[in-house]
């Protein structure tokens, strides 16, 4: 029997059976971070649902001890939307990958965001197709050689942050699979946000795209090649904490060094994740190495109405205002001819 | 208003309204039907409109039609040929002349019969000048001119363009006189329609009366028709389209199962009205989700079903094709899901506004893998209510996706439908699981029906995971075990087969003990087939019929019925899909077939000819 008074711990979310990802896969640390975050969101375990599409990442629901639904390739977003709309009380977590969300599910991805259904999306981005063994994905950098691009890809990649902002996203964050504490904190933030939360996880596919993110997340370079954004904190980074971001005279982002050209910490931009205006968030989200550090942390988190709440309100109003309270009322309404 | 002319009593009469697709022909038809219903006539209607919203004015492509048959006895079809044709322009006349009876009354708007309009309609010669209209009672009414003049006299500041939109009321006035309808019913209809625009209501009512007076004055219409009310029929009746009846049947299913209704859908002709109607039924707790595409529509429904709602999706053939992968997901996760497919002419975009029964094979087999699901069909606009309810009942009680087939003919057609009493409709038994049930397993089954049970998120102690990968019997773990897969395939098939134990036996109209010829049909062809068989039985022919609502699984007594007849003919608006299914399911019988694939319903006359031919061929 389940005890409702029981304080949840990570162990409650661990399944009995085996977790069948490749040894060394970045997914393990993400799973662990999720299992660490869930006891802290104060949601009864039976109200949590994990939903996925198809791909390595999408096996996730089988590996976490909650209600779960492993759906169709690309279709996790509408599956999750149906659940949340039908029962807004549920905490819905959608697990997806760069192929699942950006290619076959690209349409659903933007419409989920546009509707702002309160769903937490964890997008595992390893820039490759893993489950089909090594073809390029919509986030694979242009020119990359893969099994289906032996001469290099000739497609421009998507940046999930750009798509999120373009679809009027209310929450976008980026984390690295090697940082369990940051992941846990950001996942909790994603849960707290009412609306669609997109968390891009830079995840490593150890078999087909090993070390794809090392260029920016490697131990020796990470501090210089990423910037961790925190609300109301100056945009400062670098192993010596002496680099920062400003807007130049053309309103473009520019990397500056504190102490050079008269720049001090006070000149740096201060991150405002709550700013309704998405322009700066968009620029921050699309920063790429080597011109810029890659932004991590919660880049955007703004309040807006959510789909399921608005719909529930409409239903409640209709029920209050209407004279039709049951099916028989409806059948008898309008032009009914009584024949005697 | 007294009448001096001759009044002829008729059993029934067929009226066809035709004009430009912006002329309000559908509205006019509905108004006339409604006035007839209030007098106690039975009726059946069928709109016939182009897929373009406003094709070029005056052209054949832009002609929109509405046919209504009103009668003193049971009316089962909108009729083959019209007794009265209203043609507001030459194109409407040209495209409908082959569908009127010899000697019919044809009312035209003479103001539109000029060289400009002839050219648009593709007439080379003036049709009023040649012999093509000889033998008809042609009424050349100055409809445009008189409508404009009437509106002008009201001094409401209405321009001619708006005034032209009242022309349909002039026509209506003529028909009200011609068929002895109560003009007050027509006025009331207008007041309801234009409630928020009193000046338009006033203009339309004035034109209605002008049309009535015009008809009374001219000699060509001195003979009027009387269609008496239907006898021996009591109760509450209403006009209903198949699409609205379908939407309401789903709500009834939700009410009788104690579940909320969720519809995930995407607009598609001719199914869209189901989504529209349910979007207006928030007062009954219905949630609709207009998705970004057909796939998302069905996926949201599957998600809602997982959380314990009565979930449905509505579509037409091309949309069903897009949903097929998701239907496989619903099959393997064994979740209740009602899929309404309002069939239209195919393949591909095909004939979006024309009826066809050509999605039967897609419904039965159009999925990857061994993917069985039940398929049922509605047979009249009104019984779409019952079969939508049945679809909900079977989906929930047997934990399965189900496809309900209707078609554009049922969906947009109306009949006078007896309003059911909700207390006569049985409860739907939901295979629930109690919280913390220690024996719950995701794929543990009911021993009789073989359904699994419906544990939903939010319930304590029942956490489980389902999905598209094959699952182990009983426990529901991901399994690639070869013998388990075979067992699960067999169980899913057996579960659908056993639904036959929970549906009514097939009925036969005519000689239940057997005979010379059994006419077999399914779905929306009921009205025409039944009328043809009925008329032939009156003429002494040994002919019976069985119209199927339950297609997969077939009713258990199907073979027994077939064995009693010397000849069986399967009639379909397709190239022979049900007959192919029957040949595979019940191969011991010889089936003749009659197929029509013109985007048109069957006509009674053609059916009778065919049946006579079969009966005479010894």
Contacts between the chains, C-beta under 8 A, distances in Angstrom:
chain1	res1	chain2	res2	distance
A	1	B	436	5.2
A	1	B	461	6.6
A	2	B	436	6.0
A	2	B	460	4.8
A	2	B	461	4.4
A	4	B	460	7.2
A	17	B	477	6.7
A	44	B	460	8.0
A	45	B	463	7.1
A	46	B	457	6.8
A	46	B	458	5.9
A	46	B	459	6.2
A	46	B	460	5.1
A	46	B	461	7.6
A	46	B	462	7.6
A	46	B	463	6.3
A	47	B	457	6.7
A	47	B	458	5.7
A	48	B	457	7.9
A	49	B	307	8.0
A	49	B	457	4.9
A	50	B	465	7.9
A	51	B	303	7.4
A	52	B	467	7.9
A	54	B	468	7.6
A	61	B	465	5.3
A	61	B	467	6.9
A	62	B	465	5.5
A	62	B	467	7.5
A	62	B	478	6.1
A	65	B	463	6.5
A	66	B	463	5.9
A	67	B	457	4.2
A	67	B	463	5.4
A	67	B	464	6.9
A	67	B	465	7.2
A	68	B	464	7.7
A	68	B	465	3.5
A	68	B	466	7.5
A	68	B	467	7.5
A	69	B	303	7.4
A	69	B	306	5.7
A	69	B	333	7.7
A	69	B	465	7.2
A	69	B	466	6.0
A	69	B	467	5.9
A	70	B	465	7.0
A	70	B	466	7.3
A	70	B	467	2.7
A	70	B	468	6.1
A	70	B	469	6.4
A	71	B	299	7.0
A	71	B	302	7.8
A	71	B	329	6.7
A	71	B	467	6.6
A	71	B	468	6.7
A	72	B	299	7.0
A	72	B	325	5.8
A	72	B	326	6.2
A	72	B	329	5.6
A	72	B	468	6.2
A	75	B	295	6.2
A	75	B	296	7.2
A	75	B	299	4.6
A	75	B	326	7.0
A	77	B	296	7.6
A	78	B	264	7.4
A	78	B	291	6.1
A	78	B	292	7.8
A	78	B	295	7.2
A	78	B	296	3.8
A	78	B	297	7.7
A	78	B	299	3.7
A	78	B	300	4.8
A	78	B	303	7.0
A	79	B	299	4.8
A	79	B	300	7.3
A	79	B	302	6.2
A	79	B	303	4.4
A	79	B	306	8.0
A	80	B	303	6.3
A	81	B	289	7.0
A	81	B	296	7.7
A	81	B	300	5.4
A	81	B	303	6.6
A	82	B	262	7.1
A	82	B	264	5.8
A	82	B	289	6.7
A	82	B	299	6.5
A	82	B	300	3.3
A	82	B	301	6.1
A	82	B	302	6.5
A	82	B	303	2.7
A	82	B	304	4.4
A	82	B	305	7.9
A	82	B	306	7.9
A	82	B	307	7.8
A	82	B	311	7.4
A	83	B	303	4.1
A	83	B	304	6.8
A	83	B	306	6.2
A	83	B	307	5.0
A	83	B	457	7.3
A	84	B	303	7.9
A	85	B	262	7.3
A	85	B	287	6.2
A	85	B	289	5.8
A	85	B	300	6.8
A	85	B	303	7.9
A	85	B	304	6.9
A	86	B	260	7.4
A	86	B	262	5.2
A	86	B	287	6.8
A	86	B	303	6.9
A	86	B	304	3.8
A	86	B	307	4.6
A	86	B	308	7.7
A	86	B	309	4.7
A	86	B	311	7.7
A	87	B	307	4.4
A	87	B	308	7.4
A	87	B	309	7.9
A	87	B	457	7.0
A	87	B	458	6.6
A	89	B	458	6.6
A	90	B	307	6.7
A	90	B	457	5.4
A	90	B	458	6.7
A	107	B	292	5.8
A	107	B	293	6.5
A	107	B	296	7.7
A	108	B	292	6.6
A	108	B	296	5.7
A	108	B	299	8.0
A	111	B	291	7.8
A	111	B	292	4.1
A	111	B	296	7.1
A	311	B	287	6.2
A	314	B	282	5.7
A	315	B	282	4.6
A	315	B	285	6.3
A	315	B	286	8.0
A	315	B	287	6.6
A	317	B	282	7.9
A	318	B	282	3.6
A	318	B	283	4.3
A	319	B	282	7.2
A	319	B	283	5.5
A	319	B	285	6.8
A	321	B	283	7.4
A	322	B	283	3.3
A	324	B	283	5.0
A	324	B	284	6.7
A	325	B	283	7.4
A	325	B	284	7.8
A	326	B	255	6.6
A	326	B	284	7.1
A	326	B	422	7.3
A	327	B	248	7.3
A	327	B	251	5.7
A	327	B	252	5.1
A	327	B	255	4.9
A	327	B	284	7.0
A	327	B	422	5.3
A	328	B	421	7.4
A	328	B	422	4.6
A	330	B	248	6.6
A	330	B	251	7.1
A	330	B	281	7.4
A	330	B	284	6.7
A	331	B	238	7.9
A	331	B	248	7.2
A	331	B	419	4.9
A	331	B	420	6.7
A	331	B	422	7.3
A	332	B	236	7.0
A	332	B	419	6.6
A	334	B	238	7.0
A	335	B	34	6.1
A	335	B	37	7.6
A	335	B	38	7.9
A	335	B	238	6.1
A	335	B	239	7.0
A	336	B	236	5.1
A	336	B	237	7.1
A	336	B	238	4.9
A	336	B	419	6.3
A	337	B	37	5.1
A	337	B	38	5.3
A	337	B	40	7.3
A	337	B	236	7.2
A	337	B	237	4.9
A	337	B	238	6.7
A	337	B	416	7.7
A	338	B	235	7.7
A	338	B	236	5.6
A	338	B	237	7.9
A	339	B	40	5.2
A	339	B	229	7.3
A	339	B	230	7.5
A	339	B	233	5.7
A	339	B	234	5.9
A	339	B	235	6.5
A	339	B	236	7.8
A	339	B	237	5.9
A	340	B	234	6.1
